[in-house]
Amino acid sequence: MLADQVVASRNGRNVLPVKNTYRNRIAGVVHDISASGGTVYIEPRAVVNLNEEISNGRADERYEMLRILQELSDRVRPHAAAIANNAWIIGHLDLIRSKIRFMQETGAVIAELSDRQDIQLLSVRHPLIEKPVANDLHFGPDLTEIVITGPNTGGKTIMLKTLGLTQLMAQSGLPILADKGSRVGIFSQIFADIGDEQSIEQSLSTFSSHMTNIVAILERVDTDSLVLLDELGAGTDPQEGAALAIAVLEDLRLRSIKTMATTHYPELKAYGIETDWVQNASMEFDTESLRPTYRFMQGVPGRSNAFEIARRLGLADLIVRHAQELTDTDRDVNQIIERLEAQALESRKRLDNIREVEQENLKFNRALKKLYNELNREKETELNKARLEAQEIVDVALAESDSILKNLHAKSSLKPHEIIEAKGQLKKLAPETVDLSKNKVLKKAKKDRAPKVGDDIIVTAYGQRGTLTAQLKDGRWEAQVGLIKMTLRADEFDLLKAEKEAQAKSRQVNVIKRTSGAGPSARLDLRGKRYEEAMEELDAFIDQALLNNMAQVDIIHGIGTGVIREGVTKYLRRNKHVKSFGYAPQNAGGSGATIVVFK
């Protein structure tokens, strides 16, 4: 009875496939009949209610799904703008990730952009071919047209498509399959008439189709356009087709429109050689293997390889020579082209060698940079280490200086020699850059002039001047330094020679003793001094005055801009040994001089 041992489904209901001859034996509803009429799909009455329940359940399911979707839509609707923005960001990130993966997997690069329509493609490859052949293409501002000539199946169309796809990819922000340093122009429009011709003879309709496209292109192009024309002028009489091709190219050239065209017409070779701003090109053909190499040879017109191919395929040599005699003119041209091809091949080999050397130089340069960076890092490490050590020394020196200063502040009054000793201790904290005690020249100079009683000296630790008064048995010397008597070793003072003493006196503080009712006093003239120099002389002058137990001194600073006068005032305010100070009377200098009284 049943045509098949399975339960079928028609219009959403479960039915039985029953042979047509037994349709009356099963009570039920007929839902369908097979195309042959041999099978009838019947829903038995016994399962009608069950099918109704299933249908109702499915309807409820659809309703519930719609309700859930509606609820989800209501919840999401307030965030539609944010979701759309996030979707755009995710898409943008996915695009960037895809670009990076494309660059990593194919060796693609980001091309440089030229606003002068300068196209320089180095080792450019077709992006859709699995194992493409890399070629160089130089289409600079000095060229308007490149005409690729030669027989079919040589790869002319592939080169045309490579330029078009590479230009579109670069202007779309995509990496291109080329080497670093490649450059593309910027075109507002790119027009292409490319048709892969598979038949030997093209029909008139094919020529009409190509010509319709060319007419539309010529109407819309401008100087910012790039035009790509494949098999220009094909599909009609060779002479007429070549004439049309030359006319179209000349129109584009005169309008300065960047154009690359392919053709197999030999007449266009002469056009490329004789016309300015136009260059011939061709695709290399291996006459040994009788296969195209797909190598692009710029500057070399294409040539026919019919005679070589026929000879290698076994055509009688007599027939081939006779054919060559019939085309002597073309043969001469082909020989010239053959020599050009050989020169181009040699140039390519040299260029490949240059690139290999360039790659080796780049590797060597990277290695040098790596070594240089490592040396810089090591140098920086050593410098940081030295800085840390210097900082530790400075910290120790600062701690000691703080201790000395605290002792100074702790004592409200100090004797002059205690002040000098404290300053000497502070000077000792300065790092010694040169150990003069070990200097052989200085030792020899000291030996040439041995110290003796009465010699004037400079105590190196304090920078104070004194006089040798006696030599002790242990070789040390007694010296009178101001009011202080000191015991010094020979390496703790320097002798003052007569000529150096004169120079030293010119640098020393000008102290002029005078007697008056107020006791000894002195005068310091700071006029014409720089601020830093004046402050140093003032500090030394006050120390000398304290050592000489002077009660009062005069400081002449002048009026001028008031900078030195203000500096003197600040210094005297900080000095704890100054009892009082003020401007001199008008007859003694007025505000141009300050009188200082010590405690």
Backbone torsions as a table, in degrees:
resi	resn	phi	psi	omega
1	MET	NA	-45.1	-177.1
2	LEU	-83.0	138.4	176.9
3	ALA	-77.8	-22.8	179.7
4	ASP	-152.7	148.3	-176.2
5	GLN	-89.8	42.7	177.8
6	VAL	-135.7	157.3	176.1
7	VAL	-90.0	123.8	-179.7
8	ALA	-95.5	173.3	180.0
9	SER	-134.0	128.1	177.5
10	ARG	-134.8	127.8	178.6
11	ASN	57.2	32.4	178.1
12	GLY	79.5	12.1	-178.6
13	ARG	-125.3	146.0	179.8
14	ASN	-77.5	129.1	-177.0
15	VAL	-135.5	165.5	177.5
16	LEU	-108.2	133.0	175.2
17	PRO	-79.9	105.1	-175.1
18	VAL	-109.4	138.2	176.0
19	LYS	-62.1	144.1	-173.4
20	ASN	-61.0	-30.4	-178.4
21	THR	-70.8	-17.3	-178.8
22	TYR	-112.1	17.1	-175.5
23	ARG	-64.3	-29.1	-177.8
24	ASN	-81.2	-10.8	-179.2
25	ARG	-81.8	-15.9	-179.3
26	ILE	-114.9	121.0	178.6
27	ALA	-80.0	127.6	179.8
28	GLY	170.3	-169.7	-176.6
29	VAL	-104.5	128.2	177.4
30	VAL	-83.9	122.7	-179.1
31	HIS	-103.2	-24.5	-176.7
32	ASP	-165.0	159.5	175.5
33	ILE	-129.8	138.7	-179.3
34	SER	-64.9	162.6	-178.5
35	ALA	-61.4	-32.4	179.7
36	SER	-81.3	-14.7	-177.9
37	GLY	81.1	1.7	-177.8
38	GLY	-86.3	-14.4	-177.5
39	THR	-127.3	134.9	177.8
40	VAL	-117.8	132.6	-178.8
41	TYR	-98.8	109.9	-173.1
42	ILE	-114.8	136.7	172.5
43	GLU	-97.8	108.9	-178.5
44	PRO	-61.3	147.5	-179.6
45	ARG	-62.1	-28.0	-176.9
46	ALA	-66.5	-23.1	-176.9
47	VAL	-111.0	7.4	-179.8
48	VAL	-60.5	-47.5	-179.4
49	ASN	-62.9	-39.2	178.9
50	LEU	-64.3	-41.7	177.3
51	ASN	-64.1	-35.1	177.0
52	GLU	-63.2	-42.5	178.8
53	GLU	-63.4	-41.7	178.6
54	ILE	-62.6	-43.8	179.5
55	SER	-62.4	-43.6	178.2
56	ASN	-62.6	-40.9	178.5
57	GLY	-62.2	-41.2	178.0
58	ARG	-65.4	-38.8	177.8
59	ALA	-64.1	-44.0	177.1
60	ASP	-60.8	-38.6	179.9
61	GLU	-63.2	-44.6	179.1
62	ARG	-63.0	-41.5	179.5
63	TYR	-62.4	-43.5	-179.2
64	GLU	-64.9	-38.8	178.1
65	MET	-63.9	-42.9	177.5
66	LEU	-62.9	-40.2	179.4
67	ARG	-63.0	-43.4	180.0
68	ILE	-64.5	-43.3	178.8
69	LEU	-63.1	-38.8	178.6
70	GLN	-64.1	-42.3	179.5
71	GLU	-65.1	-43.0	178.1
72	LEU	-63.6	-39.0	178.8
73	SER	-63.6	-41.1	178.9
74	ASP	-63.1	-37.0	179.6
75	ARG	-71.6	-35.5	-175.0
76	VAL	-83.9	-26.6	-172.1
77	ARG	-53.5	-42.1	179.4
78	PRO	-62.4	-21.7	-177.7
79	HIS	-104.6	18.9	-175.1
80	ALA	-61.2	-41.2	-178.4
81	ALA	-64.7	-43.7	179.7
82	ALA	-64.8	-39.7	179.6
83	ILE	-65.4	-42.2	178.8
84	ALA	-62.8	-40.9	178.5
85	ASN	-64.6	-42.8	178.4
86	ASN	-63.8	-38.3	178.3
87	ALA	-63.1	-38.8	177.6
88	TRP	-65.3	-42.6	179.9
89	ILE	-63.0	-43.9	179.4
90	ILE	-62.1	-41.8	178.1
91	GLY	-63.5	-40.1	178.9
92	HIS	-65.2	-43.4	177.9
93	LEU	-63.8	-38.1	178.8
94	ASP	-65.3	-37.1	177.3
95	LEU	-64.0	-44.5	179.0
96	ILE	-62.3	-43.7	179.4
97	ARG	-62.4	-40.6	179.4
98	SER	-64.4	-39.1	177.6
99	LYS	-61.8	-44.6	-178.5
100	ILE	-64.5	-43.7	178.7
101	ARG	-63.3	-39.2	178.0
102	PHE	-62.1	-41.5	178.9
103	MET	-65.8	-41.0	-178.6
104	GLN	-68.4	-39.2	-174.4
105	GLU	-82.2	-26.1	-174.9
106	THR	-115.6	-7.9	-176.6
107	GLY	74.8	24.7	179.9
108	ALA	-72.4	160.4	-179.3
109	VAL	-133.1	162.8	173.2
110	ILE	-87.0	121.6	-175.7
111	ALA	-78.5	149.6	171.2
112	GLU	-75.2	151.0	-179.6
113	LEU	-108.3	137.9	179.4
114	SER	-121.1	132.3	177.5
115	ASP	-89.5	7.1	179.6
116	ARG	-109.3	18.0	-178.5
117	GLN	55.8	41.4	-179.7
118	ASP	-97.2	110.5	-179.2
119	ILE	-106.4	117.7	177.3
120	GLN	-133.3	100.2	-177.0
121	LEU	-108.2	121.1	-178.0
122	LEU	-105.3	121.9	-179.5
123	SER	51.6	47.5	-179.3
124	VAL	-75.3	143.3	-179.4
125	ARG	-127.2	152.2	175.4
126	HIS	-70.1	127.7	-173.3
127	PRO	-73.9	-12.6	-175.2
128	LEU	-110.0	1.8	178.6
129	ILE	-99.2	136.6	-174.1
130	GLU	-64.2	-46.7	179.0
131	LYS	-125.1	76.9	-175.9
132	PRO	-77.3	157.7	174.7
133	VAL	-93.3	129.8	-178.8
134	ALA	-80.6	136.9	179.3
135	ASN	-137.5	155.2	173.7
136	ASP	-99.0	139.3	177.6
137	LEU	-134.2	121.6	179.1
138	HIS	-117.1	105.6	-176.5
139	PHE	-125.2	69.8	-173.0
140	GLY	-80.9	-177.6	180.0
141	PRO	-63.6	-18.8	-179.6
142	ASP	-82.1	-0.7	178.6
143	LEU	-121.0	137.7	174.3
144	THR	-104.5	-35.7	-176.4
145	GLU	-137.5	144.5	169.4
146	ILE	-122.7	124.5	-179.0
147	VAL	-111.3	115.0	179.6
148	ILE	-94.4	114.6	-178.7
149	THR	-111.3	165.4	179.8
150	GLY	133.2	171.5	-177.6
151	PRO	-70.4	168.6	178.4
152	ASN	-69.0	171.1	178.3
153	THR	60.9	21.8	179.1
154	GLY	-99.6	-11.2	179.0
155	GLY	106.9	12.6	-179.7
156	LYS	-61.7	-45.7	-178.4
157	THR	-64.8	-36.6	178.5
158	ILE	-61.8	-42.1	179.1
159	MET	-64.9	-38.4	178.1
160	LEU	-62.7	-46.6	179.5
161	LYS	-66.6	-35.5	179.3
162	THR	-60.0	-44.4	178.0
163	LEU	-63.0	-47.3	-177.8
164	GLY	-62.7	-48.0	-179.2
165	LEU	-65.2	-41.5	179.9
166	THR	-62.8	-42.4	179.6
167	GLN	-64.9	-42.8	178.8
168	LEU	-65.0	-42.1	179.2
169	MET	-62.1	-45.6	-178.0
170	ALA	-64.3	-43.2	180.0
171	GLN	-72.6	-14.8	175.5
172	SER	-92.3	2.6	179.4
173	GLY	83.2	16.0	-179.9
174	LEU	-97.6	151.1	173.9
175	PRO	-66.0	152.9	179.6
176	ILE	-115.4	153.5	178.9
177	LEU	-82.7	86.4	179.7
178	ALA	-158.6	174.3	179.2
179	ASP	-86.9	163.6	177.4
180	LYS	-60.6	145.7	-176.6
181	GLY	95.4	-5.0	178.5
182	SER	-70.5	147.5	-175.8
183	ARG	-137.4	142.6	178.1
184	VAL	-126.5	157.8	175.8
185	GLY	-86.9	177.7	177.3
186	ILE	-118.7	116.1	-177.6
187	PHE	-119.4	138.8	178.3
188	SER	-76.3	-27.1	180.0
189	GLN	-143.7	143.6	175.1
190	ILE	-126.4	118.3	-178.9
191	PHE	-109.0	141.5	179.9
192	ALA	-143.0	135.4	170.2
193	ASP	-124.5	92.1	-175.0
194	ILE	-123.6	124.3	177.0
195	GLY	-135.4	124.9	177.9
196	ASP	-78.0	108.9	-176.8
197	GLU	-88.0	121.5	-178.1
198	GLN	-103.3	-26.8	-177.2
199	SER	-89.4	156.4	179.5
200	ILE	-72.8	-45.5	179.9
201	GLU	-108.9	126.8	179.4
202	GLN	-93.0	145.4	-179.4
203	SER	-83.2	168.2	178.4
204	LEU	-62.3	-34.1	-179.0
205	SER	-63.5	-34.4	177.5
206	THR	-66.4	-44.2	177.1
207	PHE	-60.0	-42.7	179.8
208	SER	-62.6	-41.1	179.6
209	SER	-62.0	-46.2	179.0
210	HIS	-62.6	-43.6	-177.0
211	MET	-66.8	-34.5	176.5
212	THR	-61.9	-43.0	178.5
213	ASN	-64.3	-41.4	-178.5
214	ILE	-65.7	-40.2	178.1
215	VAL	-60.8	-44.6	179.3
216	ALA	-63.7	-38.3	179.8
217	ILE	-65.8	-45.9	-178.4
218	LEU	-62.3	-28.6	179.9
219	GLU	-75.5	-25.6	-171.1
220	ARG	-108.8	-15.1	-174.2
221	VAL	-72.3	155.6	171.4
222	ASP	-142.2	-173.1	-174.8
223	THR	-69.2	-13.4	178.1
224	ASP	-98.3	18.4	-176.6
225	SER	-105.8	156.0	171.8
226	LEU	-119.2	128.5	-176.2
227	VAL	-117.0	132.1	178.3
228	LEU	-123.4	118.1	-176.4
229	LEU	-123.3	123.7	-178.5
230	ASP	-103.5	131.2	179.5
231	GLU	49.8	57.2	-178.5
232	LEU	-62.8	128.3	177.6
233	GLY	82.7	6.5	-178.6
234	ALA	-77.8	159.6	174.6
235	GLY	96.6	8.4	179.1
236	THR	-144.9	-169.1	179.5
237	ASP	-57.1	133.2	-175.9
238	PRO	-55.1	-43.4	-179.0
239	GLN	-66.5	-45.5	179.4
240	GLU	-67.1	-39.9	179.3
241	GLY	-63.5	-41.6	178.3
242	ALA	-64.9	-40.8	179.2
243	ALA	-63.3	-44.2	177.7
244	LEU	-62.3	-41.2	-179.4
245	ALA	-62.0	-44.8	179.5
246	ILE	-64.0	-40.7	-179.2
247	ALA	-64.3	-42.9	179.2
248	VAL	-64.1	-45.6	179.9
249	LEU	-63.5	-38.5	179.7
250	GLU	-66.3	-38.3	177.5
251	ASP	-62.5	-44.2	179.0
252	LEU	-66.5	-37.4	-179.8
253	ARG	-65.1	-45.1	-179.2
254	LEU	-64.8	-25.2	177.9
255	ARG	-91.6	5.8	177.4
256	SER	56.1	46.1	-180.0
257	ILE	-105.0	123.9	-178.4
258	LYS	-63.0	122.5	-173.5
259	THR	-139.5	137.7	167.6
260	MET	-124.0	128.7	-176.9
261	ALA	-133.7	149.5	174.7
262	THR	-116.2	148.0	178.4
263	THR	-162.0	156.6	174.4
264	HIS	-110.9	11.0	178.3
265	TYR	-80.4	126.3	-179.7
266	PRO	-68.5	-22.5	-178.9
267	GLU	-61.9	-26.8	-177.1
268	LEU	-76.6	-13.5	175.6
269	LYS	-64.7	-46.1	179.1
270	ALA	-63.3	-37.7	178.1
271	TYR	-60.7	-42.6	-179.6
272	GLY	-68.0	-30.3	-179.1
273	ILE	-80.2	-39.7	-171.8
274	GLU	-87.2	-17.3	-170.8
275	THR	-101.1	135.5	176.9
276	ASP	-68.6	150.2	176.9
277	TRP	67.7	10.0	179.2
278	VAL	-122.1	140.1	-179.5
279	GLN	-132.7	139.7	174.8
280	ASN	-81.6	157.5	174.1
281	ALA	-154.8	164.8	-179.7
282	SER	-156.6	173.9	176.8
283	MET	-111.3	135.9	-176.7
284	GLU	-69.9	144.0	179.0
285	PHE	-129.9	128.1	-179.7
286	ASP	-86.0	107.3	-178.8
287	THR	-73.4	-15.4	178.7
288	GLU	-74.9	-50.4	-178.4
289	SER	-92.0	-5.6	-177.7
290	LEU	57.6	38.0	179.3
291	ARG	-131.6	146.7	174.8
292	PRO	-72.6	142.7	177.9
293	THR	-93.8	-11.0	-178.2
294	TYR	62.3	23.6	175.1
295	ARG	-87.1	129.0	-178.5
296	PHE	-86.4	123.6	-179.8
297	MET	-113.4	100.0	-177.6
298	GLN	-82.6	136.6	-178.8
299	GLY	90.8	-4.8	-179.0
300	VAL	-118.0	119.1	178.5
301	PRO	-70.1	153.8	179.7
302	GLY	-73.9	155.4	178.8
303	ARG	-134.5	157.4	177.9
304	SER	-81.3	136.2	178.1
305	ASN	-108.7	24.7	-173.3
306	ALA	-62.4	-43.1	-177.0
307	PHE	-65.5	-44.5	-179.9
308	GLU	-64.2	-42.4	-178.9
309	ILE	-65.2	-44.0	-179.5
310	ALA	-62.0	-42.4	-179.7
311	ARG	-63.5	-42.9	-178.0
312	ARG	-71.1	-25.2	177.9
313	LEU	-82.1	-3.0	173.2
314	GLY	108.0	6.8	177.9
315	LEU	-67.1	140.4	-176.8
316	ALA	-55.0	136.8	-177.3
317	ASP	-62.1	-33.2	178.4
318	LEU	-61.4	-42.6	179.9
319	ILE	-66.4	-41.5	-179.1
320	VAL	-64.0	-43.3	180.0
321	ARG	-64.7	-39.8	178.3
322	HIS	-62.3	-40.3	178.1
323	ALA	-64.4	-39.6	178.6
324	GLN	-65.0	-36.2	178.3
325	GLU	-66.3	-31.4	179.4
326	LEU	-72.0	-17.6	-177.9
327	THR	-127.9	54.5	-177.7
328	ASP	-61.3	-42.2	-177.9
329	THR	-62.6	-48.3	178.7
330	ASP	-62.7	-32.5	-179.4
331	ARG	-64.6	-42.1	178.2
332	ASP	-60.9	-43.2	178.7
333	VAL	-62.0	-43.5	179.9
334	ASN	-63.7	-34.8	177.3
335	GLN	-66.1	-39.9	176.6
336	ILE	-62.4	-44.5	179.6
337	ILE	-63.2	-37.6	179.8
338	GLU	-62.3	-41.4	177.8
339	ARG	-65.7	-39.2	177.1
340	LEU	-62.2	-39.7	178.2
341	GLU	-63.0	-41.2	178.7
342	ALA	-63.1	-41.8	178.2
343	GLN	-64.9	-41.2	178.8
344	ALA	-63.5	-39.9	178.9
345	LEU	-63.7	-42.2	178.2
346	GLU	-64.1	-41.0	178.1
347	SER	-62.8	-39.1	179.1
348	ARG	-64.1	-40.7	179.0
349	LYS	-62.8	-42.6	178.2
350	ARG	-63.6	-40.8	178.9
351	LEU	-63.2	-40.5	177.3
352	ASP	-62.1	-41.0	177.8
353	ASN	-63.7	-41.0	178.6
354	ILE	-62.4	-40.5	179.6
355	ARG	-66.7	-37.6	177.0
356	GLU	-62.2	-44.5	177.7
357	VAL	-63.1	-39.6	179.1
358	GLU	-62.8	-41.5	177.9
359	GLN	-63.6	-41.5	177.4
360	GLU	-63.0	-40.7	177.7
361	ASN	-63.6	-38.9	178.1
362	LEU	-63.7	-42.9	177.7
363	LYS	-61.8	-44.1	179.1
364	PHE	-63.3	-40.1	178.8
365	ASN	-63.8	-41.5	177.9
366	ARG	-63.6	-40.0	178.7
367	ALA	-63.7	-41.4	178.2
368	LEU	-63.7	-42.5	178.6
369	LYS	-62.4	-40.2	178.4
370	LYS	-61.9	-46.3	178.9
371	LEU	-63.4	-41.5	179.0
372	TYR	-61.9	-42.9	178.6
373	ASN	-64.6	-39.4	177.9
374	GLU	-63.4	-43.0	177.9
375	LEU	-63.0	-40.1	177.9
376	ASN	-63.4	-39.8	178.5
377	ARG	-64.8	-43.0	178.0
378	GLU	-63.0	-41.6	178.4
379	LYS	-61.8	-44.0	179.7
380	GLU	-63.5	-37.9	177.9
381	THR	-62.3	-45.7	179.3
382	GLU	-64.0	-40.4	178.5
383	LEU	-63.2	-42.8	178.0
384	ASN	-62.1	-40.1	178.1
385	LYS	-62.6	-44.5	178.7
386	ALA	-63.9	-38.5	178.1
387	ARG	-63.0	-41.8	179.0
388	LEU	-62.8	-43.5	178.8
389	GLU	-63.5	-42.3	178.3
390	ALA	-63.6	-38.4	179.1
391	GLN	-64.2	-38.2	177.2
392	GLU	-62.8	-41.9	178.2
393	ILE	-62.9	-43.2	179.2
394	VAL	-63.0	-41.3	179.4
395	ASP	-60.7	-43.2	178.2
396	VAL	-63.1	-43.9	179.9
397	ALA	-62.6	-41.4	178.4
398	LEU	-63.8	-39.2	178.4
399	ALA	-62.3	-44.2	179.4
400	GLU	-66.1	-40.5	179.2
401	SER	-65.4	-38.2	176.4
402	ASP	-61.1	-40.1	179.4
403	SER	-63.2	-42.8	179.4
404	ILE	-64.7	-43.3	-179.7
405	LEU	-65.3	-37.0	176.8
406	LYS	-61.9	-41.2	177.7
407	ASN	-63.0	-37.5	178.2
408	LEU	-64.8	-43.3	-179.8
409	HIS	-69.9	-29.2	-177.9
410	ALA	-68.0	-26.9	-179.4
411	LYS	-101.3	117.2	-177.4
412	SER	-68.7	-28.6	179.3
413	SER	-136.2	132.7	179.3
414	LEU	-124.5	149.6	174.9
415	LYS	-76.5	154.9	-177.9
416	PRO	-56.5	-43.4	-177.4
417	HIS	-66.6	-26.2	176.4
418	GLU	-70.3	-35.3	176.4
419	ILE	-63.4	-44.9	-179.1
420	ILE	-63.6	-42.6	179.7
421	GLU	-63.8	-39.3	178.7
422	ALA	-64.8	-40.4	177.0
423	LYS	-65.2	-37.1	177.2
424	GLY	-62.8	-39.4	177.9
425	GLN	-64.6	-38.2	177.8
426	LEU	-66.0	-39.1	179.0
427	LYS	-65.4	-31.5	179.3
428	LYS	-65.8	-21.6	-179.2
429	LEU	-71.9	-19.7	179.6
430	ALA	-67.4	136.6	-178.5
431	PRO	-66.8	136.3	178.3
432	GLU	-86.3	119.3	-179.7
433	THR	-85.8	-27.1	-179.4
434	VAL	-136.3	132.1	177.4
435	ASP	-88.0	93.6	-176.1
436	LEU	-71.1	-20.0	-179.3
437	SER	-67.0	-22.3	-180.0
438	LYS	-98.5	5.6	-178.8
439	ASN	-76.0	118.8	-175.5
440	LYS	-65.9	-35.5	-179.4
441	VAL	-64.3	-44.2	179.2
442	LEU	-66.1	-39.2	178.1
443	LYS	-59.8	-43.3	-179.3
444	LYS	-65.7	-39.8	179.8
445	ALA	-63.8	-40.4	178.1
446	LYS	-66.2	-36.5	-179.3
447	LYS	-67.2	-37.1	179.8
448	ASP	-63.5	-30.7	179.7
449	ARG	-130.4	92.2	-178.6
450	ALA	-71.4	143.4	178.6
451	PRO	-69.2	152.7	177.0
452	LYS	-144.7	163.7	-179.1
453	VAL	-59.0	133.1	179.9
454	GLY	100.1	-12.0	179.0
455	ASP	-70.1	142.3	173.4
456	ASP	-82.8	139.8	-176.4
457	ILE	-133.8	166.3	169.8
458	ILE	-120.1	121.7	177.8
459	VAL	-75.4	115.3	-172.7
460	THR	-65.2	-31.6	-177.1
461	ALA	-70.3	-34.9	-173.9
462	TYR	-110.3	-16.0	-176.6
463	GLY	72.9	18.9	-177.7
464	GLN	-101.0	150.7	-179.2
465	ARG	-94.0	142.8	179.2
466	GLY	-152.8	-171.6	-178.5
467	THR	-135.1	136.6	177.5
468	LEU	-73.5	129.5	-177.6
469	THR	-110.4	-28.0	-179.1
470	ALA	-165.5	156.4	175.5
471	GLN	-112.5	128.3	-178.5
472	LEU	-83.5	169.0	-177.3
473	LYS	-66.3	-32.6	-179.0
474	ASP	-80.6	8.2	177.1
475	GLY	93.7	-10.1	178.6
476	ARG	-78.5	166.5	-176.5
477	TRP	-122.2	145.4	170.1
478	GLU	-95.7	136.7	-178.5
479	ALA	-135.8	144.8	175.8
480	GLN	-99.9	112.6	179.7
481	VAL	-113.9	97.5	-173.9
482	GLY	65.1	-124.4	177.7
483	LEU	-92.7	0.7	-173.9
484	ILE	-105.1	136.4	174.4
485	LYS	-101.6	127.6	-174.7
486	MET	-126.9	153.6	174.5
487	THR	-110.1	123.5	-172.5
488	LEU	-130.3	149.4	169.2
489	ARG	-82.8	165.4	-176.4
490	ALA	-65.6	-27.0	-179.3
491	ASP	-88.9	4.4	-179.2
492	GLU	-100.6	3.3	177.1
493	PHE	-146.0	159.3	176.4
494	ASP	-118.9	139.5	177.4
495	LEU	-76.4	145.6	176.4
496	LEU	-99.9	116.1	175.8
497	LYS	-77.2	166.6	-174.2
498	ALA	-64.1	-47.7	-177.8
499	GLU	-70.3	-38.5	178.3
500	LYS	-69.4	-30.6	179.6
501	GLU	-64.5	-37.0	178.9
502	ALA	-64.9	-40.9	177.5
503	GLN	-66.0	-41.6	-179.4
504	ALA	-61.9	-38.1	-179.6
505	LYS	-64.8	-33.7	179.8
506	SER	-68.6	-25.5	178.4
507	ARG	-90.0	-21.4	-176.3
508	GLN	-70.0	163.5	177.9
509	VAL	-65.2	132.6	-179.1
510	ASN	-78.4	99.4	-178.4
511	VAL	-104.2	120.7	179.2
512	ILE	-117.7	109.4	-179.6
513	LYS	-78.9	143.7	175.4
514	ARG	-148.3	157.0	-178.7
515	THR	-108.1	140.7	177.1
516	SER	-156.9	-179.7	-178.5
517	GLY	-67.3	-23.9	-177.8
518	ALA	-86.5	-1.0	-179.4
519	GLY	99.0	-173.7	-177.1
520	PRO	-63.9	143.1	176.7
521	SER	-146.7	169.4	-178.8
522	ALA	-146.2	169.0	-177.8
523	ARG	-133.6	136.4	177.0
524	LEU	-119.3	126.0	-178.9
525	ASP	-105.3	112.8	-178.1
526	LEU	-105.9	7.5	-177.5
527	ARG	-66.9	137.7	179.5
528	GLY	81.3	1.8	-179.5
529	LYS	-90.0	153.5	169.4
530	ARG	-73.0	159.8	-174.5
531	TYR	-60.2	-49.7	-177.7
532	GLU	-63.0	-42.4	179.6
533	GLU	-63.9	-41.1	-179.5
534	ALA	-64.1	-40.2	-179.4
535	MET	-67.8	-36.7	177.7
536	GLU	-65.3	-44.1	179.5
537	GLU	-66.2	-36.6	178.3
538	LEU	-63.1	-44.4	-179.7
539	ASP	-62.6	-45.3	179.2
540	ALA	-65.3	-37.8	-179.7
541	PHE	-64.3	-44.4	179.3
542	ILE	-63.8	-42.1	177.3
543	ASP	-59.4	-44.8	-179.4
544	GLN	-63.9	-40.1	179.6
545	ALA	-64.1	-40.5	178.1
546	LEU	-65.8	-40.1	178.4
547	LEU	-63.4	-33.1	-179.4
548	ASN	-89.2	8.1	177.7
549	ASN	55.0	38.0	177.5
550	MET	-75.3	145.0	-179.4
551	ALA	-93.6	-26.9	-175.8
552	GLN	-150.7	143.0	176.1
553	VAL	-136.9	159.2	176.8
554	ASP	-114.6	135.2	178.0
555	ILE	-120.6	116.9	179.5
556	ILE	-98.3	114.9	-178.2
557	HIS	-118.7	-9.2	-179.1
558	GLY	73.8	176.3	-179.4
559	ILE	-98.1	-62.0	174.8
560	GLY	42.9	-134.4	179.5
561	THR	-81.7	-12.6	178.9
562	GLY	86.8	1.8	-177.5
563	VAL	-68.0	-48.3	-178.8
564	ILE	-67.8	-38.3	178.8
565	ARG	-61.3	-42.0	178.1
566	GLU	-66.3	-39.2	177.7
567	GLY	-62.8	-40.7	178.2
568	VAL	-63.3	-42.7	-179.8
569	THR	-62.1	-45.9	179.2
570	LYS	-62.2	-40.3	-178.7
571	TYR	-64.8	-44.8	-177.8
572	LEU	-66.3	-33.3	178.3
573	ARG	-66.1	-33.5	-178.4
574	ARG	-80.3	-22.1	-174.8
575	ASN	-79.3	120.3	-176.5
576	LYS	-74.9	-13.5	-177.9
577	HIS	-91.5	-0.8	177.9
578	VAL	-91.3	122.0	179.5
579	LYS	-80.2	-45.5	179.5
580	SER	-160.9	161.8	175.3
581	PHE	-156.8	154.9	-179.7
582	GLY	-170.7	169.7	-179.2
583	TYR	-67.4	151.4	178.8
584	ALA	-73.7	161.0	175.6
585	PRO	-60.1	163.2	-176.9
586	GLN	-61.8	-34.9	-179.3
587	ASN	-78.5	-5.3	-178.9
588	ALA	-117.9	14.2	177.1
589	GLY	124.9	-18.4	178.1
590	GLY	58.9	-134.5	-178.0
591	SER	-74.8	-0.3	176.5
592	GLY	-88.1	-1.6	179.6
593	ALA	-142.7	152.0	-179.8
594	THR	-126.6	132.6	177.0
595	ILE	-99.9	128.6	-176.9
596	VAL	-115.5	131.4	176.9
597	VAL	-115.2	127.4	-179.4
598	PHE	-90.3	159.6	178.1
599	LYS	-70.4	NA	NA
